[in-house]
């Protein structure tokens, strides 16, 4: 989803410096500058090989392919995806728990 006042570039990007990207789409190269640059790599969920993992867990991708409601959920990890999924499922009325080994994303209570 692209929001108002957001520029979207489907280009290969390389950093020129901390505030400048060189963008190339195979036809043209352009430069963009910003005070802050967010790198969103679009990683894919992977299994860790933990016994019982494939039989008892699903990834965030699998969540959107379920044929029926998920029911009670436990999310492992307090990053963007886990918290987003727990948040919208809680909003839909499902009982969700998040477990994390460290500080949750955006938690400033420990500062």
N, C-alpha and C positions, 0 to 999 in steps of 0.2 A: 504494500500500500504506500503510495507516495502522497504526502500531505502538502497542504498549501505552503508556498514559499520554500519548497525543497527541490533542489536540482538533482536529477538522476542521470548518471552516465554509465552506460554499459560498455566500458572500456577497460583495457589492461592498464593498471596504474603502477607507477614507480615514484618513490619519493625523490624530490630534488633537494629539499631541505625540510625542516620540521613543519613548515607551513605551506609547502608547495608540492603539488602532484603533477607529474607529466602523464597525460592520458592518451592512449593510442587505441584506436578501433580497427586498425589495418588500412584505413583510408586517410585518416588525419590524426595529427597529434595536437593536443591543446594543453594548456597549463591552467590549473585552478589553484587558488590560494584560499586558505581558511585559518581562522584563529585556532580551531580545534579540528582534528581529523580523526574519525572513528573508523577502525578497520574491523569489518564484519566478514569473517572468512567463510561463513556458511558451512561449518563442520557437520559431519554426519555422525549419528550415534553409532557406537561400536560395542560389541560384547567384550567382556573382560576375561571370559573363560571360567568364571566362578561356577562351581557345581550347582546345578538347579536353575541357573540364570535363564536359559532359553525356555525352560518349561514354566517358569513362575514370574517372569517379568516381560514388560513391553517397553519399547522406546517411545519418546515423544512423537515420533513419526507414526508409530503404530496406533497411538491414541486416536488419531483422526480417521483410522480405517476400521474402527470397531463397529460391529453390526448391532450391538446393544450398549446400553449405558454402562459406564465402567463401575459404578457403585463406589464403595470405599476405596480410597487411593492413598498410597504412600509414595512420596517423591524423594529420591535420593539425590541431594544436591541443591544448593541454594543460589544457583545462578539464574540467568535470564529465563531459560526455557522451563526449568522446574517451577520457578515462582510464577511465571505466566500461566502455565497449565494448572497449577494448584489454585491460582487466583480465579481463573474463569470457571473451573469446575466447582469451587466453593460458591461462586456467584450463581451457579445453576442449581445449588442445593446439595451437592455431594460432600461427604465427609472426607476431608483431605488432611494429611499430615506431611510435613517436610522435615527430613533429617539432613543434617549437614555437619561436616567435621570442623567447620570454621565459621567465620562471620558470614551472615547472609548478605547477598547483594544489596547495597544501599543502606545497611544497618550502621548507623553512626552512634549508637548508644554506648559503644566501647571506646569512643574517641576521648 
